Amino acid sequence: MVPSAEGLAHAARRTRLLAALNAGEPGPAAQVALAKRTSNLFRDREAGPRRRIDLRDFDHVIGLDIARNTVEVEGMATYESLVAATLRHGMMPAVVPQLKTITVGGAVAGVGIEATSMRQGLVHHSMLELDVLLPDGRIVNCTPDNACRDLFFGFPNSYGSLGYALRLVLRTLPVQPCVRVEHVAFDHPQGFFAALAEACMGDADFVDGVVFGARSLVLNVARFETSAPWLSNYEFRRIYYRSLLEMPVDHLSVHDYLWRWDTDWFWCSRNVGAQNPVMRQLFGRRHLNSRTYTRLMRLNARWGITRRLARWRGLHTESVIQDVDIPLRAAPDFLEFLQREIGILPVWICPMRAPDPGVVFPLFPLGAGTLYVNFGFWDVVERREAHEPGHFNRLVEQEVLRLGGIKSLYSDSFFTREEFDRAYDMDAYARLKQRYDPEGHAPHLFDKCVLNR
């Protein structure tokens, strides 16, 4: 087969990267880290010497195979660019995480989920092939059945501690031009979760939901359609999550549906005033997106504005930014705990099941055939009484473990080493680390995600 122009360009970028890595001075034994403009991680690492690897040129869509429903893409490509490339050909990635700035490699090295996950699983379940830049500068090709299959299955949830994704092949799905969304209101969690499970067994293309309160839950069931009587747009003046309580049925273009949450960062745009009509006009369409809000959040973390205002009001605060996956049978119990102990609302709900129960990704183990419910809750908890640092996050982690769930590691974690080792199969990780990073050029997963080193 004659390589495409994009394939040749990708090979040239690999050659330049290897030449640059080989030409570098050995220097001090600093651990590797990515040189990135942005990040969707919500945990800060300790300052220290890092050997920055610049992979920012690896942000291209290499090619699509429409007959096989696959796309070949570089690891630093954002989902915004990947979706744009695939929609032009009537396709979409099998799982499209909610925010435009999430990179493909980041969604595999971390954990990516969305409303197709009840059938397609997580982003890494749609992966067919993976090229990894190892911490020592070697590049290895990984498939489910080659010599590096242990890294293929071990890479998801490794967060750069085993290397970085340079190239991936992912499954895609055919799309239609529009999406019809039905918003079904419930006033009790038991009925809501029962209906969610039923929707996951039906013919829906997308299923998610939102908990607005103890007696206000909305299940969103969506299907592709070839045409629509109208098309709503939530990229500027209108706010998507509010429509869930106002419109029993809605229609969006497939593009606008896939990015329905990005304009308001779900609902977190309210924390920067972007839901006020006057402020919304000042922000303008160009700046109403997760990219803007992430920058504002980083500035706030650096300057401590929110913390200072809270102290002035006599309040103690803790950021609780978490996504956790709970087996469906325990979902009502976790929601009751969340409302009682944490009190964050709204809460995003997304069902997820591994599509092949016989395939195991050891660093993010899931029960075979189990339907999980992802709870996404992102806000600041304020209390008059003081607590030790991480108190509320720690409560969440303990409840997740008690209920047989698992937590994403993109934000602050407070596990003990023993808890972490059991939850994320550190025995399997130790074998991967010994084979692919024996000299410890990259940090250990626990050190990176819990100790923030």
C-alpha positions as CSV (number, residue, x, y, z in Angstrom):
1,M,0.0,0.0,0.0
2,V,1.3,3.5,-0.9
3,P,1.5,5.7,2.2
4,S,-0.8,8.7,2.2
5,A,0.6,12.3,2.4
6,E,-0.5,12.5,6.0
7,G,1.1,9.1,6.7
8,L,4.4,10.3,5.2
9,A,4.2,13.5,7.2
10,H,3.6,11.5,10.4
11,A,6.7,9.4,9.7
12,A,8.7,12.5,9.1
13,R,7.6,13.9,12.5
14,R,8.6,10.7,14.2
15,T,12.1,10.9,12.6
16,R,12.6,14.4,13.7
17,L,11.4,13.6,17.2
18,L,13.8,10.6,17.6
19,A,16.7,12.7,16.2
20,A,15.9,15.5,18.8
21,L,15.7,13.0,21.6
22,N,19.0,11.3,20.6
23,A,20.7,14.7,20.3
24,G,19.8,15.9,23.7
25,E,22.4,16.2,26.4
26,P,22.1,13.5,29.1
27,G,22.0,16.1,31.9
28,P,20.6,15.5,35.4
29,A,18.3,12.5,36.0
30,A,15.1,14.6,35.8
31,Q,11.9,12.7,35.2
32,V,10.1,13.3,31.9
33,A,6.9,15.4,31.4
34,L,5.0,16.7,28.5
35,A,5.4,20.2,27.2
36,K,1.8,21.2,26.8
37,R,-0.1,24.5,26.3
38,T,-3.2,23.3,28.1
39,S,-4.3,20.5,30.4
40,N,-7.6,19.0,31.5
41,L,-6.1,17.6,34.7
42,F,-7.3,19.1,37.9
43,R,-4.4,18.3,40.2
44,D,-1.2,20.3,40.5
45,R,2.2,18.6,40.6
46,E,5.0,19.7,42.8
47,A,7.5,22.1,41.2
48,G,10.7,20.3,40.4
49,P,13.1,19.6,37.5
50,R,11.4,18.0,34.5
51,R,12.8,16.9,31.2
52,R,10.1,18.3,28.9
53,I,9.2,16.4,25.8
54,D,7.5,18.5,23.1
55,L,5.0,16.4,21.2
56,R,2.8,19.3,20.2
57,D,3.4,18.7,16.5
58,F,1.7,15.3,16.8
59,D,-1.8,16.8,16.6
60,H,-2.9,15.6,13.1
61,V,-5.6,13.3,11.9
62,I,-3.7,10.9,9.7
63,G,-6.5,9.3,7.8
64,L,-9.9,7.6,7.9
65,D,-10.9,4.1,6.7
66,I,-14.6,4.5,6.0
67,A,-15.1,0.9,5.0
68,R,-13.6,-0.4,8.3
69,N,-15.1,2.4,10.4
70,T,-11.7,3.5,11.8
71,V,-9.6,6.6,12.2
72,E,-5.9,7.0,12.5
73,V,-4.9,10.0,14.6
74,E,-1.9,11.4,16.5
75,G,-2.0,11.6,20.3
76,M,-2.0,15.4,20.7
77,A,-4.9,15.9,18.4
78,T,-7.8,17.4,20.2
79,Y,-11.3,15.9,20.0
80,E,-12.4,19.2,18.4
81,S,-10.2,18.5,15.4
82,L,-10.9,14.8,15.3
83,V,-14.6,15.3,15.4
84,A,-14.4,17.9,12.6
85,A,-12.4,15.5,10.4
86,T,-14.7,12.5,11.0
87,L,-18.0,14.4,10.6
88,R,-17.0,15.5,7.2
89,H,-17.1,11.8,6.2
90,G,-20.3,10.9,8.1
91,M,-18.5,9.4,11.0
92,M,-17.7,10.1,14.6
93,P,-15.3,8.6,17.1
94,A,-17.1,5.8,19.0
95,V,-16.7,7.8,22.2
96,V,-16.4,11.6,22.2
97,P,-15.4,13.1,25.6
98,Q,-17.4,16.1,26.6
99,L,-14.8,18.9,26.1
100,K,-13.2,20.1,22.9
101,T,-9.7,20.5,24.3
102,I,-9.3,16.9,25.5
103,T,-6.6,15.2,23.5
104,V,-7.0,11.7,22.0
105,G,-3.8,10.5,23.8
106,G,-5.0,12.1,27.0
107,A,-8.4,10.4,26.8
108,V,-6.6,7.0,26.5
109,A,-3.9,7.6,29.0
110,G,-6.7,8.8,31.3
111,V,-10.3,7.7,31.1
112,G,-12.7,9.2,28.5
113,I,-16.5,8.7,28.8
114,E,-19.7,10.1,27.1
115,A,-23.2,9.2,26.3
116,T,-22.3,6.4,23.9
117,S,-20.5,4.6,26.7
118,M,-23.4,2.4,27.7
119,R,-22.7,0.4,24.5
120,Q,-19.2,1.5,23.4
121,G,-17.4,1.6,26.8
122,L,-14.7,4.1,27.5
123,V,-12.4,5.7,25.0
124,H,-9.8,3.0,25.4
125,H,-12.3,0.3,24.6
126,S,-12.5,1.8,21.1
127,M,-8.7,1.6,20.6
128,L,-7.4,-0.9,18.0
129,E,-3.7,0.1,17.8
130,L,-1.3,2.3,19.7
131,D,2.2,3.7,19.2
132,V,3.8,4.7,22.5
133,L,6.9,6.9,23.1
134,L,8.5,5.2,26.1
135,P,10.1,7.2,28.8
136,D,13.6,6.2,27.6
137,G,12.9,7.5,24.1
138,R,12.0,4.3,22.3
139,I,8.8,3.9,20.3
140,V,6.9,0.7,20.4
141,N,3.8,-0.4,18.5
142,C,1.1,-2.1,20.5
143,T,-1.9,-4.1,19.4
144,P,-4.2,-6.6,21.3
145,D,-2.2,-9.5,19.9
146,N,1.4,-8.5,19.3
147,A,4.5,-8.6,21.5
148,C,3.5,-5.4,23.3
149,R,0.0,-6.4,24.0
150,D,0.6,-6.0,27.7
151,L,1.2,-2.3,27.2
152,F,-1.8,-2.0,24.8
153,F,-4.0,-3.1,27.7
154,G,-1.9,-1.5,30.4
155,F,-1.6,2.0,28.9
156,P,-5.1,3.2,29.8
157,N,-5.2,5.0,33.1
158,S,-1.3,5.2,33.2
159,Y,-1.3,9.0,32.9
160,G,2.1,9.3,31.2
161,S,3.9,7.0,33.7
162,L,4.5,4.4,31.0
163,G,5.0,6.8,28.1
164,Y,3.0,8.9,25.7
165,A,0.7,8.1,22.8
166,L,2.1,9.2,19.5
167,R,-0.4,7.5,17.1
168,L,-3.7,5.6,17.6
169,V,-6.2,3.8,15.6
170,L,-9.8,4.1,16.9
171,R,-13.2,2.7,16.0
172,T,-15.7,5.1,14.6
173,L,-19.5,5.1,14.2
174,P,-21.7,6.2,11.3
175,V,-23.8,9.3,12.0
176,Q,-26.8,11.0,10.7
177,P,-27.2,14.8,10.4
178,C,-29.3,15.4,13.5
179,V,-30.0,14.1,16.9
180,R,-33.4,13.9,18.7
181,V,-33.1,14.1,22.5
182,E,-35.9,13.2,24.8
183,H,-35.8,14.6,28.3
184,V,-37.7,12.4,30.8
185,A,-38.2,13.9,34.3
186,F,-38.3,11.8,37.5
187,D,-38.9,12.7,41.1
188,H,-37.3,9.7,42.7
189,P,-33.9,8.1,42.2
190,Q,-35.1,4.5,42.1
191,G,-37.4,5.2,39.1
192,F,-34.7,7.3,37.4
193,F,-32.0,4.6,37.6
194,A,-34.5,1.8,36.6
195,A,-35.4,3.9,33.5
196,L,-31.7,4.5,32.8
197,A,-31.0,0.8,32.8
198,E,-33.9,0.1,30.5
199,A,-32.7,2.8,28.1
200,C,-29.3,1.2,27.9
201,M,-30.9,-2.1,26.8
202,G,-32.9,-0.4,24.0
203,D,-32.1,1.2,20.7
204,A,-30.9,4.6,21.9
205,D,-27.7,6.0,20.4
206,F,-26.9,8.1,23.4
207,V,-27.9,8.0,27.1
208,D,-27.0,10.3,30.0
209,G,-28.8,12.3,32.7
210,V,-28.6,15.1,35.2
211,V,-29.5,15.2,38.9
212,F,-30.8,18.7,39.7
213,G,-32.0,17.8,43.2
214,A,-33.3,15.0,45.4
215,R,-36.7,15.1,43.6
216,S,-35.5,16.4,40.2
217,L,-33.7,14.0,37.9
218,V,-33.7,14.1,34.1
219,L,-32.9,11.2,31.9
220,N,-31.7,12.1,28.4
221,V,-32.3,9.5,25.7
222,A,-31.1,10.5,22.2
223,R,-31.2,9.0,18.7
224,F,-29.8,9.9,15.3
225,E,-32.3,11.3,12.8
226,T,-32.0,12.2,9.1
227,S,-33.9,15.5,9.5
228,A,-35.5,17.6,12.2
229,P,-38.4,20.0,12.5
230,W,-36.1,22.5,14.2
231,L,-32.5,22.7,15.4
232,S,-31.6,24.2,18.7
233,N,-28.2,25.8,19.3
234,Y,-26.5,26.3,22.6
235,E,-23.2,27.9,21.5
236,F,-24.1,31.5,22.7
237,R,-27.2,32.9,24.4
238,R,-29.0,29.7,25.3
239,I,-27.7,27.3,28.0
240,Y,-28.0,23.6,27.3
241,Y,-28.4,22.2,30.8
242,R,-31.4,24.5,31.5
243,S,-33.2,23.1,28.5
244,L,-33.4,19.7,30.1
245,L,-36.0,21.1,32.5
246,E,-37.8,23.2,29.9
247,M,-38.1,21.0,26.8
248,P,-39.5,17.5,26.8
249,V,-38.0,17.0,23.3
250,D,-35.2,18.8,21.5
251,H,-33.3,18.5,18.2
252,L,-29.7,19.4,17.5
253,S,-27.3,19.0,14.7
254,V,-24.9,16.1,15.4
255,H,-22.0,18.6,15.8
256,D,-23.9,20.7,18.3
257,Y,-25.1,17.6,20.2
258,L,-21.5,16.2,20.5
259,W,-20.4,19.6,22.0
260,R,-23.6,20.4,23.9
261,W,-21.7,20.5,27.2
262,D,-18.6,22.5,26.1
263,T,-20.2,26.0,25.8
264,D,-20.9,26.1,29.6
265,W,-18.5,23.5,30.8
266,F,-21.6,21.6,31.7
267,W,-22.8,24.2,34.2
268,C,-19.5,25.4,35.7
269,S,-19.6,28.6,33.6
270,R,-21.7,30.0,36.3
271,N,-18.7,30.2,38.6
272,V,-17.1,32.8,36.3
273,G,-20.3,34.7,35.7
274,A,-20.7,33.5,32.2
275,Q,-24.4,32.6,32.6
276,N,-25.4,36.2,33.4
277,P,-26.9,37.5,30.1
278,V,-24.8,40.7,30.2
279,M,-21.5,38.8,31.0
280,R,-22.4,36.2,28.4
281,Q,-22.6,39.0,25.8
282,L,-19.3,40.3,26.9
283,F,-17.7,36.9,26.7
284,G,-19.0,36.5,23.2
285,R,-19.4,33.2,21.3
286,R,-15.7,32.9,20.8
287,H,-14.9,32.7,24.5
288,L,-17.8,30.7,25.8
289,N,-16.1,27.3,26.0
290,S,-14.1,25.0,28.2
291,R,-10.8,26.4,26.9
292,T,-11.6,29.8,28.4
293,Y,-13.0,28.5,31.7
294,T,-9.9,26.3,32.2
295,R,-7.6,29.3,31.9
296,L,-9.7,31.3,34.3
297,M,-9.7,28.3,36.7
298,R,-5.9,28.1,36.6
299,L,-5.6,31.8,37.2
300,N,-7.9,31.6,40.2
301,A,-5.9,28.6,41.6
302,R,-2.7,30.6,41.2
303,W,-4.0,33.8,42.8
304,G,-6.4,32.2,45.4
305,I,-9.2,34.7,44.8
306,T,-12.0,32.2,45.7
307,R,-10.2,31.1,48.8
308,R,-9.7,34.6,50.0
309,L,-13.3,35.6,49.5
310,A,-14.4,32.5,51.3
311,R,-12.1,33.2,54.3
312,W,-13.5,36.8,54.4
313,R,-17.0,35.2,54.7
314,G,-15.7,32.9,57.5
315,L,-15.9,29.8,55.3
316,H,-13.6,26.9,54.8
317,T,-13.5,25.5,51.3
318,E,-12.4,22.4,49.4
319,S,-12.5,21.7,45.7
320,V,-14.3,18.4,45.0
321,I,-13.8,17.7,41.3
322,Q,-14.5,14.0,40.7
323,D,-15.8,11.4,38.2
324,V,-16.6,8.1,39.8
325,D,-18.0,4.9,38.3
326,I,-20.5,3.0,40.6
327,P,-22.2,-0.4,39.8
328,L,-25.8,0.3,38.9
329,R,-27.1,-1.7,41.8
330,A,-25.3,0.7,44.2
331,A,-26.1,3.9,42.3
332,P,-29.0,5.1,44.5
333,D,-26.9,4.5,47.6
334,F,-24.1,6.6,46.2
335,L,-26.4,9.4,45.2
336,E,-27.9,9.5,48.7
337,F,-24.4,9.7,50.2
338,L,-23.4,12.4,47.8
339,Q,-26.4,14.6,48.6
340,R,-26.0,14.0,52.4
341,E,-22.2,14.4,52.8
342,I,-21.1,16.5,49.8
343,G,-24.1,18.5,48.6
344,I,-22.9,19.4,45.1
345,L,-25.6,19.9,42.5
346,P,-26.2,19.4,39.6
347,V,-24.5,16.0,39.1
348,W,-23.9,14.5,35.6
349,I,-24.9,10.9,35.2
350,C,-23.5,8.7,32.4
351,P,-24.0,4.9,32.1
352,M,-21.0,2.8,31.0
353,R,-20.3,-0.9,30.3
354,A,-17.2,-2.5,28.9
355,P,-18.3,-3.8,25.4
356,D,-16.3,-7.0,25.7
357,P,-16.4,-8.4,29.2
358,G,-13.5,-10.8,28.4
359,V,-11.1,-7.9,27.8
360,V,-9.3,-6.5,30.9
361,F,-7.5,-3.2,31.2
362,P,-5.7,-3.9,34.5
363,L,-5.1,-0.3,35.6
364,F,-8.8,0.5,35.3
365,P,-10.5,-2.8,36.1
366,L,-14.2,-3.2,35.6
367,G,-16.6,-6.0,36.6
368,A,-17.4,-8.3,33.6
369,G,-20.8,-7.5,32.2
370,T,-21.5,-4.8,34.9
371,L,-23.4,-1.7,34.0
372,Y,-21.7,1.3,35.8
373,V,-23.1,4.7,36.5
374,N,-20.6,7.6,36.2
375,F,-21.3,10.4,38.6
376,G,-19.6,13.7,37.6
377,F,-19.6,16.4,40.2
378,W,-17.4,19.5,40.1
379,D,-17.6,22.4,42.6
380,V,-16.3,23.8,45.8
381,V,-17.7,22.6,49.1
382,E,-18.0,25.4,51.7
383,R,-18.4,24.8,55.4
384,R,-18.3,26.9,58.6
385,E,-16.3,24.3,60.4
386,A,-12.7,23.4,59.5
387,H,-11.7,20.0,58.2
388,E,-8.3,18.4,57.4
389,P,-7.2,18.9,53.8
390,G,-8.9,16.5,51.4
391,H,-11.6,15.6,53.9
392,F,-14.6,15.6,51.5
393,N,-12.6,14.0,48.6
394,R,-11.5,11.3,51.1
395,L,-15.1,10.7,52.0
396,V,-15.9,10.2,48.3
397,E,-13.0,7.8,47.8
398,Q,-13.9,5.6,50.8
399,E,-17.6,5.4,49.6
400,V,-16.5,4.5,46.1
401,L,-14.3,1.7,47.4
402,R,-17.1,0.5,49.8
403,L,-19.6,0.2,46.9
404,G,-17.2,-1.6,44.6
405,G,-16.7,1.4,42.2
406,I,-13.7,3.0,40.7
407,K,-12.5,6.7,40.5
408,S,-10.9,8.6,37.7
409,L,-7.5,10.0,38.5
410,Y,-7.5,13.3,36.7
411,S,-8.1,15.3,39.9
412,D,-6.9,15.2,43.5
413,S,-6.7,11.8,45.1
414,F,-6.1,10.9,48.8
415,F,-5.9,7.1,48.7
416,T,-3.5,5.3,51.0
417,R,-0.9,3.3,49.2
418,E,-2.6,0.0,50.1
419,E,-6.0,1.2,48.8
420,F,-4.5,2.5,45.6
421,D,-2.6,-0.8,45.0
422,R,-5.8,-2.8,45.4
423,A,-8.1,-0.5,43.3
424,Y,-5.7,-0.1,40.3
425,D,-3.9,-3.4,40.2
426,M,-0.4,-2.2,41.0
427,D,0.9,-5.8,40.7
428,A,0.2,-5.6,37.0
429,Y,1.6,-2.1,36.9
430,A,4.8,-3.1,38.5
431,R,5.4,-5.7,35.7
432,L,4.7,-3.0,33.1
433,K,7.0,-0.5,34.8
434,Q,9.8,-3.1,34.9
435,R,9.5,-3.9,31.2
436,Y,8.8,-0.4,29.7
437,D,10.4,2.0,32.2
438,P,13.0,0.0,34.3
439,E,15.2,3.0,35.0
440,G,12.3,5.1,36.3
441,H,12.5,7.9,33.8
442,A,8.8,8.6,34.4
443,P,7.1,8.9,37.8
444,H,5.3,6.1,39.5
445,L,1.5,6.3,39.0
446,F,0.8,6.6,42.7
447,D,3.5,9.3,43.1
448,K,2.0,11.3,40.2
449,C,-1.7,10.9,40.9
450,V,-1.8,10.9,44.7
451,L,1.4,12.5,45.9
452,N,1.4,15.0,43.0
453,R,5.1,14.5,42.3
